[in-house]
Amino acid sequence: MNIRKLLVSWDFIVAAMVGVLTYGVAPHWIVNGFAKDVYAVGISVLSIIFSVFFAALAIIMAASDDEFLQFLNERGDYSALISTFRFTLGTLFLALIWSLGVFAYTSFREATSINFQNKWFLVVFGFLFLYALLAAAGSAMDAISYSKFRSEFLSLRKKTSTK
């Protein structure tokens, strides 16, 4: 994926703006109890989306026949679709790993009676969480395009078989 294209994408810009807003609004030290609750919600949401997204990617890859893949390759759409899905899956995984890590870090700090953490942990979490969700939404739109391509392909196939 092109880094320039990534940096000017709507999902990255929105997530970055929320990250900057979080940095500007949040106090320097975040109470660990609050942060732990936020991270727990993030872990739950990202776990569900990651598993559903992974299953959807597997279905899309397995459900395609050779002629349809050739049709998409001729248009250049298959490589773009798969690379977008792969990137989004990686983003979801990274956000999930970060969430698990900061949740464990926060739990350890609470267990050792340290009640606060630097706001950067929450800011990075917010950015990764929101970016992963928005990228997944964008990939879901790509999956809808995939369905449209499939419909177009079947229509073209039907027209050529009746001639």
C-alpha positions in Angstrom: 0.0 0.0 0.0 1.2 3.4 -0.9 2.2 5.4 2.2 1.1 8.7 0.7 -2.3 7.3 -0.2 -2.6 6.0 3.4 -1.7 9.4 4.9 -4.4 11.2 2.9 -7.1 8.6 3.3 -10.3 9.8 5.1 -10.0 7.1 7.8 -6.4 8.0 8.7 -7.2 11.7 8.8 -10.3 11.2 11.1 -8.4 8.9 13.4 -5.4 11.3 13.6 -7.8 14.3 14.3 -9.4 12.3 17.1 -5.9 11.4 18.4 -4.9 15.1 18.4 -8.1 16.1 20.1 -7.7 13.4 22.7 -4.1 14.6 23.3 -5.3 18.2 23.7 -8.3 17.5 26.0 -6.9 14.7 28.2 -5.0 15.5 31.3 -1.3 14.6 31.4 -1.9 11.7 33.8 -4.9 9.3 33.2 -6.4 7.4 36.0 -5.7 3.7 35.5 -9.2 2.6 36.4 -10.7 4.7 33.6 -8.0 3.6 31.1 -8.4 0.0 32.0 -12.2 0.1 31.3 -11.6 1.9 28.0 -9.0 -0.7 26.9 -11.3 -3.6 27.9 -14.0 -2.2 25.7 -11.5 -1.8 22.9 -10.4 -5.4 23.3 -13.9 -6.7 23.2 -14.9 -4.7 20.1 -11.6 -5.4 18.2 -11.7 -9.1 19.0 -15.2 -9.5 17.5 -14.4 -7.4 14.5 -11.1 -9.1 13.9 -12.6 -12.6 13.9 -15.6 -11.6 11.8 -13.4 -9.7 9.3 -11.0 -12.7 9.1 -13.9 -15.0 8.4 -15.3 -12.7 5.7 -11.9 -12.5 4.0 -11.6 -16.3 4.0 -15.1 -16.5 2.5 -14.4 -14.0 -0.2 -11.1 -15.7 -1.1 -12.7 -19.2 -1.2 -16.0 -18.3 -2.9 -14.4 -17.0 -6.1 -14.1 -19.1 -9.2 -11.2 -18.8 -11.6 -13.1 -17.0 -14.3 -14.4 -14.4 -11.9 -10.8 -13.9 -10.5 -9.6 -13.5 -14.1 -12.3 -10.9 -14.7 -11.3 -8.9 -11.6 -7.6 -9.2 -12.5 -8.2 -7.8 -16.0 -9.8 -4.8 -14.4 -7.1 -4.6 -11.7 -9.6 -4.8 -8.9 -8.7 -8.1 -7.3 -5.2 -7.1 -6.2 -6.5 -3.8 -4.9 -9.3 -5.6 -3.0 -7.1 -8.2 -1.5 -4.4 -5.8 -0.5 -6.9 -3.5 1.2 -8.3 -6.5 3.1 -4.9 -7.6 4.1 -3.9 -4.1 5.3 -7.1 -3.8 7.3 -6.6 -7.2 8.9 -3.1 -6.1 9.9 -4.4 -2.9 11.3 -7.1 -4.6 13.3 -4.5 -7.1 14.6 -2.1 -4.2 15.6 -4.8 -2.3 17.4 -5.9 -5.5 19.2 -2.2 -6.3 20.2 -1.8 -2.7 21.4 -5.1 -2.9 23.4 -4.0 -6.1 25.1 -0.6 -4.7 25.9 -1.9 -1.5 27.4 -4.5 -3.4 29.3 -1.9 -5.6 30.8 0.4 -2.6 31.6 -2.5 -0.8 33.3 -3.4 -3.9 35.3 0.2 -4.2 36.5 0.3 -0.6 37.4 -2.9 -0.9 39.4 -1.6 -4.0 41.1 1.5 -2.1 42.2 -0.6 0.8 43.5 0.4 3.2 40.8 -2.9 5.0 40.0 -2.0 7.0 36.9 -0.4 6.5 33.5 0.8 8.9 30.8 -1.9 10.1 28.4 0.1 8.9 25.4 -1.0 5.3 26.0 -4.6 6.4 25.7 -3.9 8.7 22.7 -2.2 5.9 20.7 -5.0 3.5 21.7 -7.7 5.9 20.6 -5.9 6.5 17.2 -5.3 2.8 16.5 -8.8 1.7 17.7 -10.6 4.3 15.6 -8.4 3.8 12.6 -8.9 0.1 12.7 -12.7 0.5 13.0 -12.8 3.0 10.1 -10.5 0.9 7.9 -12.8 -2.1 8.6 -15.8 0.0 7.6 -14.0 1.0 4.4 -13.2 -2.6 3.7 -16.8 -3.5 4.2 -17.6 -1.0 1.5 -15.0 -2.7 -0.7 -16.8 -6.1 0.0 -20.0 -4.5 -1.3 -18.1 -3.5 -4.4 -16.9 -7.1 -4.7 -20.6 -8.1 -4.7 -21.3 -5.6 -7.4 -18.4 -6.9 -9.5 -19.8 -10.4 -9.0 -23.2 -9.4 -10.2 -21.7 -7.6 -13.2 -19.6 -10.6 -14.0 -22.6 -13.0 -13.9 -24.5 -10.6 -16.1 -21.7 -10.5 -18.7 -21.3 -14.3 -18.5 -25.1 -14.8 -19.1 -25.0 -12.4 -22.1 -22.1 -14.2 -23.7 -23.6 -17.6 -23.1 -26.9 -16.7 -24.7 -25.2 -15.4 -27.9 
